[in-house]
Amino acid sequence: MEIDILKETINVLKKDPGANMEALKNREKAAIVDALRNRYPLPVLLTSLNLPKSSYYYQKACIVQEDKYGIIRTKVIEIFHNNKDCYGYRRVYALLKKDGLSVSEKVVRRLMKEEKLVPKIKQTRKYSSYKGEISPEVPNLVQRDFHAEQPNVKWLTDITEFAIPAGKVYLSPVVDCFDGMLPAWNISTTPNAALVNEMLDKAIASLSNGEHPLVHSDRGCHYRWPGWIERMNRAKLPRSMSKKGCSPDNSACEGLFGRLKNEMFYNRDWSGVSISRLHINSE
């Protein structure tokens, strides 16, 4: 019987052969008892597993009890798979709330853990445009405060890279801290000055008279070349820069890139896709 109990610990609970039987939870012990009830008397099994009879029947009742979050659980699974298995519990929670299903983030996180719904995240080397201190430094005026009370008060910008077998495409957007929307963006196969300068021209053209948002960036060379500085001064836009190598100083923009890539770029097969096709689809 002891050997059979050890076997069921492996087969039913997927535990290691050397698992500590004393550390098993009552729910796990009840599962082992159910697997061996047709071979051994119930009292003997309960004694061997040190499981009180009342606890065994309590666990049995819990197992057959209707799932309290059955509807929510089904909806969580549906949302996760409908979004290419890339949503975390916060995005799933937001969609549940949008559909009028009232449940806490903690419950969503637990249900996703129970269903083994883990977002697919691909770690890649981050594109860096830092080329040294090629112009005088600019202070960090944002100080990680990415909140704005109205549009066109505080902007963030950066460059991110999309690499596929056919080549690379670079995205340069400006992000409004008021609502996270993009007043302007530009896409190119070359991370040169034209990429960011053309984007800035579009963003400036979207402003109304009297609007002069603060523009925050990292210390990349694109934001320290004469063309960028000249455009910023002409439009009377204050400049702000992160500390060297300190990504949290521009984390809101980094977060946008992370969500964008996790939801529409990573974990997809880009074989046979040309640069021009990726470029068009991105726009």
Backbone bond lengths (Angstrom), bond angles and torsions (degrees), N, CA, C in turn:
res aa  C-N    CA-C-N  psi(-1)  N-CA   C-N-CA  omega(-1)  CA-C   N-CA-C  phi
1 M - - - 1.447 - - 1.531 111.38 -
2 E 1.317 116.63 -41.37 1.461 120.36 178.88 1.525 111.15 -62.73
3 I 1.326 115.37 -38.29 1.467 119.24 177.72 1.525 110.28 -65.69
4 D 1.345 116.47 -42.06 1.460 120.36 179.01 1.528 111.29 -64.01
5 I 1.329 116.96 -37.02 1.459 120.65 177.77 1.527 110.44 -63.05
6 L 1.335 115.83 -42.67 1.469 119.70 178.03 1.526 110.87 -63.64
7 K 1.335 116.37 -39.57 1.466 119.96 178.97 1.528 111.29 -63.51
8 E 1.345 116.14 -42.79 1.455 119.28 -179.87 1.527 112.10 -69.11
9 T 1.326 116.28 -28.72 1.464 120.10 175.57 1.524 109.87 -60.60
10 I 1.335 115.44 -36.08 1.469 120.96 178.98 1.530 110.69 -79.39
11 N 1.336 116.80 -46.29 1.463 121.30 -173.63 1.530 112.98 -73.56
12 V 1.331 116.40 -44.42 1.459 120.59 -174.43 1.524 111.57 -86.17
13 L 1.331 116.44 -45.91 1.461 120.63 -174.32 1.518 113.45 -96.06
14 K 1.347 116.49 -8.88 1.470 121.46 -178.51 1.524 112.23 58.52
15 K 1.337 115.20 35.79 1.462 120.55 178.45 1.525 109.92 -86.89
16 D 1.321 115.57 160.70 1.460 120.65 175.51 1.520 109.70 -68.55
17 P 1.352 117.52 151.92 1.468 120.28 -179.90 1.523 113.15 -56.33
18 G 1.326 117.24 -29.64 1.467 120.33 -177.87 1.508 113.96 -95.10
19 A 1.326 117.60 21.76 1.466 121.18 -177.13 1.517 111.05 -63.55
20 N 1.330 116.20 143.02 1.455 122.30 179.25 1.522 109.24 -77.52
21 M 1.322 117.20 112.69 1.460 121.48 -176.79 1.524 111.77 -64.29
22 E 1.330 116.54 -28.47 1.460 119.73 -178.90 1.525 111.04 -70.96
23 A 1.347 115.83 -21.63 1.465 119.59 -177.06 1.521 112.76 -88.25
24 L 1.335 117.59 -2.32 1.463 120.39 -179.28 1.528 110.34 -67.88
25 K 1.307 116.10 142.63 1.462 121.33 176.07 1.530 109.52 -78.33
26 N 1.341 116.37 158.52 1.458 120.61 -179.86 1.529 112.06 -58.97
27 R 1.330 117.28 -35.59 1.464 121.10 178.40 1.527 110.05 -63.13
28 E 1.346 116.99 -39.19 1.458 120.98 179.83 1.528 110.59 -70.47
29 K 1.320 115.35 -39.87 1.470 118.91 177.73 1.530 110.77 -63.28
30 A 1.318 116.64 -40.07 1.461 120.28 179.63 1.525 110.57 -63.35
31 A 1.327 117.82 -35.74 1.462 121.25 178.86 1.528 110.63 -66.07
32 I 1.336 116.32 -38.57 1.471 120.09 177.93 1.527 110.53 -66.88
33 V 1.325 116.07 -41.53 1.471 120.21 179.18 1.530 110.07 -60.26
34 D 1.329 116.84 -45.46 1.462 120.68 180.00 1.523 111.86 -60.94
35 A 1.327 116.43 -34.67 1.464 120.40 -178.62 1.530 111.73 -72.77
36 L 1.359 117.51 -21.47 1.473 120.44 -175.32 1.528 113.49 -114.85
37 R 1.326 118.92 3.25 1.462 121.10 -174.86 1.527 113.04 -63.77
38 N 1.315 117.15 -28.46 1.466 118.75 -179.58 1.526 112.64 -80.23
39 R 1.330 117.13 -0.66 1.471 120.79 -178.31 1.522 112.78 -119.61
40 Y 1.351 116.66 -24.01 1.463 119.73 -177.58 1.517 109.38 -137.25
41 P 1.340 117.43 151.54 1.475 120.95 178.02 1.520 110.82 -62.67
42 L 1.316 115.72 143.72 1.462 120.82 -178.32 1.530 112.33 -59.11
43 P 1.374 120.23 -46.41 1.467 119.18 -178.74 1.529 112.53 -59.07
44 V 1.338 116.39 -37.47 1.471 119.78 -179.28 1.521 110.51 -66.30
45 L 1.316 116.18 -42.73 1.467 120.26 179.54 1.533 110.88 -63.83
46 L 1.331 116.36 -44.09 1.463 120.13 -179.32 1.522 111.07 -62.66
47 T 1.323 116.56 -40.77 1.465 120.54 178.66 1.523 111.08 -65.10
48 S 1.338 115.87 -43.65 1.462 119.90 -178.25 1.523 111.88 -63.85
49 L 1.319 116.29 -35.72 1.464 120.17 -179.07 1.518 113.00 -92.49
50 N 1.334 116.52 0.43 1.460 121.47 -179.32 1.529 110.87 55.57
51 L 1.350 114.13 47.63 1.462 121.17 -178.59 1.522 108.98 -117.57
52 P 1.348 118.26 114.92 1.466 119.93 178.49 1.524 111.03 -60.44
53 K 1.339 114.94 148.12 1.453 120.41 -178.01 1.526 111.47 -60.91
54 S 1.331 116.23 -39.85 1.467 120.05 -179.86 1.534 110.91 -64.45
55 S 1.334 116.23 -38.16 1.462 119.89 179.53 1.525 110.76 -67.15
56 Y 1.351 115.68 -37.10 1.467 119.33 179.60 1.532 110.65 -62.21
57 Y 1.337 116.33 -47.84 1.468 119.23 -177.82 1.536 111.60 -70.62
58 Y 1.329 116.37 -28.05 1.473 119.29 175.35 1.532 110.13 -65.47
59 Q 1.326 115.48 -43.93 1.468 119.64 178.97 1.527 110.97 -65.88
60 K 1.304 116.59 -36.96 1.467 120.39 177.02 1.535 110.50 -61.17
61 A 1.332 116.08 -42.79 1.461 120.32 -179.89 1.527 111.09 -65.60
62 C 1.333 116.27 -38.02 1.467 120.16 179.52 1.521 111.27 -65.66
63 I 1.326 116.46 -36.26 1.461 120.49 -178.18 1.522 111.12 -67.46
64 V 1.346 116.06 -42.57 1.476 119.56 -177.06 1.520 112.22 -83.41
65 Q 1.336 116.74 -12.15 1.461 120.03 -179.53 1.528 109.99 -65.07
66 E 1.311 116.15 142.67 1.465 120.97 -179.76 1.521 110.06 -61.78
67 D 1.336 115.95 137.78 1.457 121.54 -179.32 1.523 109.71 -61.82
68 K 1.330 116.78 121.40 1.447 122.47 -178.50 1.518 111.76 -61.37
69 Y 1.339 115.51 -34.55 1.459 120.94 -177.63 1.531 111.22 -109.61
70 G 1.334 116.24 33.25 1.460 119.67 -176.43 1.514 113.60 -56.59
71 I 1.339 116.83 -47.78 1.463 120.99 -178.52 1.526 110.13 -66.64
72 I 1.350 115.89 -44.19 1.457 120.39 179.79 1.524 110.29 -63.05
73 R 1.336 116.77 -42.20 1.462 121.36 -178.66 1.537 110.21 -60.22
74 T 1.338 115.89 -45.59 1.471 120.09 179.55 1.525 111.13 -61.89
75 K 1.332 116.22 -40.99 1.464 120.40 -179.34 1.528 111.13 -68.48
76 V 1.336 116.69 -38.01 1.471 120.63 178.40 1.531 110.26 -61.49
77 I 1.330 116.07 -46.24 1.471 120.68 179.19 1.524 110.06 -61.45
78 E 1.319 116.71 -41.93 1.463 121.29 -178.58 1.529 110.93 -64.36
79 I 1.336 116.86 -45.94 1.467 120.74 -179.90 1.519 110.30 -62.66
80 F 1.322 116.53 -43.17 1.463 120.65 -177.43 1.529 111.15 -61.15
81 H 1.327 117.05 -49.38 1.464 120.48 -177.02 1.528 112.35 -74.42
82 N 1.319 117.64 -30.08 1.463 119.92 178.08 1.523 112.36 -69.89
83 N 1.315 116.78 -17.18 1.461 121.16 179.59 1.523 111.27 -111.44
84 K 1.333 114.52 36.12 1.464 123.12 171.72 1.527 113.22 59.43
85 D 1.339 116.39 32.26 1.470 122.39 174.37 1.531 112.62 58.10
86 C 1.327 116.93 32.82 1.466 118.02 -176.16 1.529 113.10 -120.32
87 Y 1.349 118.58 1.15 1.462 120.73 -179.54 1.524 110.65 -87.91
88 G 1.334 116.13 135.39 1.450 121.54 170.80 1.516 110.32 -85.34
89 Y 1.342 116.57 -179.22 1.464 119.14 -173.18 1.531 112.07 -66.35
90 R 1.337 118.40 -28.04 1.462 119.63 -179.85 1.525 111.30 -68.20
91 R 1.345 117.00 -42.63 1.459 119.56 179.25 1.527 110.50 -68.55
92 V 1.337 116.73 -38.45 1.469 120.42 177.59 1.526 109.65 -63.81
93 Y 1.332 116.36 -43.88 1.466 120.68 178.69 1.527 111.26 -59.45
94 A 1.336 116.85 -42.03 1.468 120.52 -179.40 1.529 111.32 -62.52
95 L 1.331 117.23 -39.64 1.462 120.36 179.70 1.524 111.51 -71.87
96 L 1.336 117.00 -35.42 1.462 119.97 175.42 1.529 110.29 -62.40
97 K 1.315 115.37 -44.50 1.467 120.80 179.86 1.519 110.45 -63.38
98 K 1.340 116.33 -38.25 1.464 120.67 178.51 1.521 111.43 -63.85
99 D 1.349 116.56 -32.57 1.465 121.67 179.00 1.523 112.83 -84.26
100 G 1.345 116.50 2.76 1.456 120.15 176.91 1.511 114.76 83.89
101 L 1.341 118.04 15.51 1.471 121.85 178.47 1.523 108.90 -95.13
102 S 1.325 116.01 113.43 1.459 121.44 -175.27 1.525 110.94 -88.31
103 V 1.321 115.96 113.80 1.457 122.21 178.37 1.523 107.53 -158.98
104 S 1.323 117.40 152.80 1.461 120.42 -177.23 1.534 110.86 -82.38
105 E 1.334 115.51 159.54 1.468 120.95 176.45 1.529 110.45 -61.04
106 K 1.329 116.33 -34.26 1.468 120.48 -179.28 1.527 110.69 -62.48
107 V 1.322 117.17 -41.16 1.462 120.94 178.91 1.525 110.52 -66.85
108 V 1.329 116.44 -42.20 1.473 119.87 178.45 1.519 110.38 -60.59
109 R 1.318 116.08 -43.50 1.474 120.34 179.53 1.528 110.91 -62.06
110 R 1.353 116.31 -41.06 1.472 119.74 -179.99 1.518 111.24 -67.67
111 L 1.338 116.99 -42.27 1.468 119.93 -179.84 1.524 111.06 -64.26
112 M 1.325 117.13 -39.28 1.467 119.83 178.50 1.527 110.92 -66.61
113 K 1.321 115.72 -35.48 1.466 119.26 177.57 1.519 110.72 -67.26
114 E 1.333 116.96 -42.71 1.465 120.76 179.90 1.531 111.19 -64.58
115 E 1.322 117.37 -35.80 1.461 121.70 -179.11 1.529 112.53 -89.21
116 K 1.348 115.43 2.43 1.476 121.53 179.63 1.532 111.41 56.65
117 L 1.327 115.80 44.20 1.465 121.95 177.54 1.523 108.41 -94.04
118 V 1.297 116.52 89.95 1.458 122.97 -176.87 1.521 109.08 -109.03
119 P 1.335 118.74 121.13 1.472 119.98 179.78 1.521 111.30 -60.50
120 K 1.324 114.78 143.54 1.467 120.40 177.30 1.515 108.20 -84.43
121 I 1.320 115.76 116.55 1.462 121.14 -178.70 1.514 108.61 -121.44
122 K 1.314 116.05 127.34 1.450 121.11 -179.61 1.520 109.02 -108.06
123 Q 1.323 116.21 123.88 1.450 121.21 179.35 1.523 109.33 -90.25
124 T 1.325 116.95 127.22 1.452 120.70 178.18 1.526 109.71 -132.80
125 R 1.298 115.64 164.78 1.457 120.62 177.80 1.522 109.10 -69.74
126 K 1.328 116.45 131.04 1.463 121.18 -178.20 1.525 110.09 -77.91
127 Y 1.333 115.06 137.05 1.455 120.48 176.05 1.520 109.71 -66.25
128 S 1.329 117.69 134.70 1.458 122.41 179.66 1.516 109.71 -125.20
129 S 1.328 116.15 130.80 1.461 121.05 179.50 1.524 111.64 -109.58
130 Y 1.333 117.05 11.68 1.462 120.19 -177.66 1.522 110.02 -72.67
131 K 1.329 116.96 125.22 1.465 122.66 -179.86 1.524 112.20 -123.67
132 G 1.313 116.71 21.12 1.450 120.13 -178.36 1.521 112.02 99.32
133 E 1.323 115.88 175.91 1.466 122.26 -178.65 1.522 109.06 -82.24
134 I 1.340 117.07 80.74 1.461 121.07 -174.44 1.531 112.68 -87.22
135 S 1.320 117.90 -6.63 1.466 122.42 174.79 1.522 107.51 -152.86
136 P 1.335 117.92 164.06 1.470 119.92 -177.59 1.525 112.36 -54.42
137 E 1.320 115.71 141.57 1.465 120.06 -178.84 1.520 111.38 -69.15
138 V 1.333 114.34 157.40 1.466 122.16 179.38 1.523 107.66 -120.13
139 P 1.345 119.13 136.50 1.474 120.21 -178.17 1.527 112.20 -68.70
140 N 1.322 115.06 157.13 1.467 121.80 176.76 1.522 108.21 -85.40
141 L 1.334 115.77 99.86 1.463 120.97 -178.39 1.520 112.43 -86.18
142 V 1.331 117.21 -20.35 1.459 120.93 -178.20 1.528 111.61 -76.16
143 Q 1.337 116.07 -40.16 1.466 121.46 178.19 1.537 111.97 53.91
144 R 1.346 115.69 41.86 1.474 123.43 176.72 1.534 113.56 62.86
145 D 1.306 117.03 17.89 1.466 120.70 174.32 1.523 106.99 -96.86
146 F 1.335 116.69 96.67 1.457 121.48 -174.26 1.532 111.74 -98.15
147 H 1.307 116.28 31.44 1.472 121.45 -179.69 1.523 109.45 -109.51
148 A 1.322 116.58 140.73 1.464 122.12 175.89 1.517 109.06 -138.17
149 E 1.313 116.54 140.91 1.462 121.64 -176.69 1.523 112.91 -80.46
150 Q 1.328 117.19 -18.50 1.462 120.84 -179.93 1.516 109.70 -152.40
151 P 1.332 117.22 164.53 1.474 119.88 -177.71 1.528 112.31 -65.63
152 N 1.338 114.52 156.27 1.465 122.66 173.33 1.526 113.37 57.71
153 V 1.319 115.03 40.33 1.465 121.24 174.00 1.527 110.23 -111.50
154 K 1.334 115.42 -39.41 1.466 120.39 -176.80 1.524 108.70 -140.18
155 W 1.324 116.44 119.61 1.460 122.51 179.88 1.528 110.48 -115.50
156 L 1.330 114.95 149.28 1.466 121.81 174.47 1.523 108.30 -122.06
157 T 1.327 116.85 149.07 1.461 119.55 177.08 1.520 110.53 -148.38
158 D 1.317 115.12 155.94 1.468 122.39 179.38 1.524 107.35 -170.37
159 I 1.327 116.47 177.83 1.468 122.25 177.90 1.517 108.26 -125.19
160 T 1.338 117.11 138.55 1.453 121.29 174.96 1.522 109.51 -130.09
161 E 1.319 115.13 156.33 1.468 122.26 -173.51 1.521 111.17 -113.77
162 F 1.325 116.94 136.27 1.458 123.45 173.41 1.527 107.42 -115.32
163 A 1.324 116.69 109.78 1.466 121.27 -177.40 1.523 110.38 -106.17
164 I 1.332 116.54 124.51 1.463 122.99 175.94 1.525 107.45 -126.65
165 P 1.337 119.03 168.59 1.465 120.04 -179.47 1.525 114.23 -53.21
166 A 1.343 117.67 -31.92 1.464 120.42 -177.57 1.523 113.46 -79.26
167 G 1.326 117.99 -14.70 1.460 120.55 -179.33 1.509 111.97 150.18
168 K 1.339 115.76 -157.24 1.457 120.88 -175.86 1.526 111.14 -127.91
169 V 1.329 114.69 147.01 1.462 122.43 174.97 1.524 107.64 -128.37
170 Y 1.338 116.57 140.64 1.458 121.56 -177.07 1.524 109.95 -117.23
171 L 1.334 115.04 136.05 1.464 122.15 -179.62 1.519 109.55 -114.22
172 S 1.338 115.60 129.36 1.462 121.45 177.31 1.530 108.39 -125.21
173 P 1.336 118.58 102.80 1.466 120.98 178.31 1.526 111.46 -109.21
174 V 1.323 116.25 168.59 1.451 122.12 165.22 1.525 106.38 -119.05
175 V 1.329 116.55 132.40 1.462 123.12 -174.61 1.526 109.26 -111.27
176 D 1.320 116.55 128.09 1.461 121.50 177.71 1.530 108.80 -85.45
177 C 1.321 117.14 123.03 1.471 121.34 -178.53 1.531 112.44 -67.92
178 F 1.310 118.15 -14.43 1.465 120.17 -179.31 1.525 111.32 -67.15
179 D 1.336 117.42 -48.26 1.464 120.78 -175.88 1.522 113.73 -134.95
180 G 1.328 118.09 4.01 1.461 120.66 179.39 1.513 114.42 77.23
181 M 1.323 117.95 4.93 1.456 121.13 179.01 1.529 110.66 -78.16
182 L 1.348 115.49 165.21 1.460 121.37 -177.46 1.528 109.72 -108.41
183 P 1.330 119.28 103.54 1.461 120.68 176.24 1.529 112.70 -60.71
184 A 1.339 116.12 -28.37 1.469 119.71 179.48 1.518 109.20 -163.02
185 W 1.334 115.36 156.49 1.451 120.75 174.16 1.524 108.46 -156.30
186 N 1.325 115.79 162.67 1.456 120.97 178.77 1.524 108.62 -142.52
187 I 1.330 116.92 147.02 1.459 123.13 -178.71 1.522 108.75 -126.73
188 S 1.340 116.24 138.60 1.456 120.28 -179.58 1.523 109.77 -154.20
189 T 1.328 115.54 159.57 1.466 120.27 175.31 1.526 111.32 -88.64
190 T 1.337 116.62 -2.35 1.461 121.49 -179.90 1.518 109.87 -130.63
191 P 1.325 119.35 126.21 1.471 121.00 179.89 1.529 111.53 -82.97
192 N 1.319 115.98 66.43 1.454 119.96 -176.50 1.529 111.14 -106.64
193 A 1.342 115.73 -173.62 1.460 119.97 -177.63 1.521 111.40 -64.83
194 A 1.341 117.00 -34.22 1.460 119.69 -178.86 1.523 111.72 -61.54
195 L 1.323 117.74 -32.54 1.466 121.90 -179.10 1.520 110.91 -57.94
196 V 1.336 117.24 -50.19 1.463 120.44 -176.60 1.519 111.97 -83.51
197 N 1.334 117.71 -34.13 1.464 120.06 -178.53 1.520 111.80 -66.15
198 E 1.334 117.01 -42.32 1.465 120.02 178.09 1.526 110.81 -66.08
199 M 1.337 115.94 -37.74 1.459 119.22 176.43 1.527 110.58 -62.27
200 L 1.326 117.06 -43.31 1.458 120.80 -179.66 1.525 111.21 -64.99
201 D 1.335 116.92 -38.65 1.470 120.11 177.40 1.527 110.59 -59.90
202 K 1.343 117.26 -43.16 1.464 121.00 178.51 1.532 110.55 -63.12
203 A 1.347 116.05 -42.66 1.468 119.92 -177.94 1.524 110.82 -65.22
204 I 1.328 116.88 -42.57 1.467 120.74 -179.94 1.527 110.35 -64.31
205 A 1.339 116.46 -38.47 1.459 120.69 -179.90 1.525 112.20 -64.36
206 S 1.333 117.91 -22.16 1.466 121.33 -179.40 1.530 112.67 -83.19
207 L 1.337 117.67 -8.75 1.459 121.35 -176.40 1.524 111.40 -81.23
208 S 1.319 114.69 149.95 1.461 120.63 173.93 1.520 109.23 -91.41
209 N 1.307 116.67 167.76 1.464 120.75 178.40 1.524 110.53 -59.10
210 G 1.304 115.72 133.96 1.462 120.85 178.53 1.506 114.92 88.77
211 E 1.336 118.40 -3.13 1.469 121.24 179.02 1.522 109.25 -94.41
212 H 1.332 115.42 123.32 1.467 121.13 -178.98 1.532 109.17 -138.09
213 P 1.321 117.41 73.74 1.475 119.93 -175.89 1.524 113.05 -65.15
214 L 1.315 114.58 147.97 1.455 121.54 170.99 1.529 108.30 -71.73
215 V 1.334 117.31 131.80 1.463 121.59 -178.40 1.520 109.15 -112.72
216 H 1.330 115.54 117.28 1.470 121.57 -177.85 1.523 110.32 -106.96
217 S 1.326 116.98 136.63 1.463 122.70 179.91 1.515 109.80 -144.85
218 D 1.341 115.70 177.83 1.454 118.95 171.48 1.532 108.10 -85.97
219 R 1.333 116.84 -167.22 1.464 120.29 -177.29 1.523 112.23 -95.81
220 G 1.331 116.63 26.06 1.453 120.61 178.52 1.513 112.29 -61.35
221 C 1.323 115.02 154.03 1.470 120.36 -176.26 1.524 112.23 -62.57
222 H 1.347 117.44 -27.76 1.465 119.86 -177.69 1.520 112.05 -61.98
223 Y 1.326 116.50 -29.63 1.454 121.22 -176.66 1.529 112.01 -96.04
224 R 1.339 116.30 10.79 1.465 120.78 -179.42 1.523 111.51 -128.00
225 W 1.345 115.26 1.49 1.449 120.06 176.86 1.526 110.20 -82.81
226 P 1.358 117.87 155.51 1.475 121.44 -176.26 1.528 114.18 -55.90
227 G 1.341 117.63 -38.36 1.460 119.75 -177.69 1.515 112.61 -60.03
228 W 1.327 117.22 -43.58 1.471 121.27 178.91 1.523 110.79 -67.16
229 I 1.327 116.53 -47.23 1.465 120.80 -176.94 1.528 110.45 -63.29
230 E 1.337 116.61 -39.91 1.463 120.45 179.51 1.527 111.31 -62.84
231 R 1.331 117.13 -43.30 1.467 120.96 179.14 1.525 111.00 -64.69
232 M 1.324 116.41 -41.88 1.463 120.46 179.78 1.530 110.66 -62.66
233 N 1.331 116.78 -44.39 1.464 120.35 -179.44 1.520 111.66 -66.78
234 R 1.331 116.19 -39.90 1.472 119.71 -178.64 1.525 111.36 -64.13
235 A 1.331 116.79 -36.88 1.462 121.21 179.87 1.531 112.70 -88.68
236 K 1.334 116.39 0.21 1.467 122.78 -179.83 1.535 111.63 57.75
237 L 1.345 114.88 45.83 1.457 120.94 178.05 1.522 109.31 -100.37
238 P 1.331 119.17 120.12 1.472 121.29 177.92 1.529 110.56 -64.58
239 R 1.319 117.23 144.67 1.459 122.60 179.98 1.528 110.39 -105.13
240 S 1.332 114.77 147.47 1.466 122.20 176.11 1.516 107.59 -144.49
241 M 1.344 117.17 142.55 1.460 120.71 -177.63 1.528 111.65 -135.59
242 S 1.324 114.94 145.88 1.464 121.00 175.19 1.523 109.80 -70.24
243 K 1.326 115.56 165.00 1.453 119.74 170.87 1.530 109.48 -70.97
244 K 1.292 116.83 157.56 1.453 121.18 -178.61 1.532 110.89 -62.28
245 G 1.348 115.98 126.75 1.461 121.57 176.22 1.513 114.53 67.45
246 C 1.347 117.89 21.59 1.474 121.40 -177.37 1.525 109.03 -115.52
247 S 1.334 116.79 85.02 1.462 121.12 -176.78 1.530 113.89 -62.30
248 P 1.374 120.62 -31.35 1.468 118.80 178.14 1.528 113.42 -59.42
249 D 1.338 117.76 -22.30 1.461 120.26 178.86 1.522 112.18 -66.10
250 N 1.332 116.75 -17.63 1.467 120.84 176.54 1.529 109.51 -132.04
251 S 1.327 115.85 38.53 1.463 121.72 -171.39 1.525 113.29 -64.96
252 A 1.328 118.64 -30.24 1.469 119.91 -179.75 1.524 110.34 -64.34
253 C 1.315 117.34 -39.58 1.464 120.59 178.12 1.528 110.20 -72.51
254 E 1.335 116.83 -40.08 1.463 120.81 176.29 1.530 110.57 -61.01
255 G 1.335 116.43 -38.39 1.463 120.28 179.21 1.517 112.25 -64.67
256 L 1.327 116.04 -37.71 1.466 119.94 176.70 1.527 110.09 -60.63
257 F 1.334 116.72 -46.13 1.460 120.29 179.53 1.524 111.05 -62.13
258 G 1.329 116.56 -40.55 1.462 120.28 -179.86 1.521 112.15 -62.28
259 R 1.338 117.10 -46.59 1.463 120.59 179.23 1.521 111.10 -64.65
260 L 1.324 115.84 -41.78 1.465 120.55 -179.61 1.525 111.17 -59.08
261 K 1.335 116.13 -46.28 1.460 119.63 -177.01 1.531 111.56 -73.55
262 N 1.309 117.49 -39.37 1.467 119.65 179.74 1.522 111.93 -63.77
263 E 1.340 117.05 -35.02 1.459 120.18 -173.37 1.526 113.89 -90.76
264 M 1.338 118.62 -25.65 1.464 117.54 -176.23 1.528 114.94 -131.38
265 F 1.342 117.65 -2.81 1.474 117.24 -174.23 1.529 113.16 -124.26
266 Y 1.322 117.50 -52.56 1.465 120.55 -177.41 1.530 111.49 -66.69
267 N 1.330 114.69 158.05 1.466 122.99 174.87 1.530 112.61 58.82
268 R 1.327 116.41 31.42 1.459 122.23 173.43 1.525 108.72 -126.13
269 D 1.303 115.02 153.01 1.459 120.32 179.69 1.525 109.03 -89.31
270 W 1.331 116.23 111.32 1.461 121.33 -179.48 1.531 112.05 -100.95
271 S 1.342 116.60 14.09 1.459 120.26 177.55 1.531 109.85 -64.46
272 G 1.323 116.19 135.41 1.455 120.47 179.10 1.513 114.46 81.67
273 V 1.337 117.91 -1.74 1.466 121.46 178.42 1.522 108.63 -91.62
274 S 1.314 117.16 124.54 1.460 121.27 -178.94 1.526 110.86 -79.94
275 I 1.330 115.96 161.94 1.457 121.14 177.69 1.523 110.63 -61.39
276 S 1.328 116.90 -41.72 1.462 119.91 -178.54 1.528 111.20 -63.94
277 R 1.341 116.44 -38.08 1.464 119.51 178.82 1.515 111.59 -67.65
278 L 1.340 117.28 -42.70 1.471 120.61 176.38 1.524 109.98 -61.79
279 H 1.316 116.37 -40.12 1.458 121.96 -179.72 1.521 110.43 -61.54
280 I 1.325 116.90 -47.36 1.470 121.51 -178.84 1.531 110.63 -65.30
281 N 1.345 117.03 -44.74 1.467 120.39 -179.67 1.510 111.50 -63.19
282 S 1.342 117.11 -35.93 1.458 121.13 179.05 1.513 111.11 -64.59
283 E 1.334 116.18 -40.44 1.460 118.86 179.92 1.528 110.98 -71.06
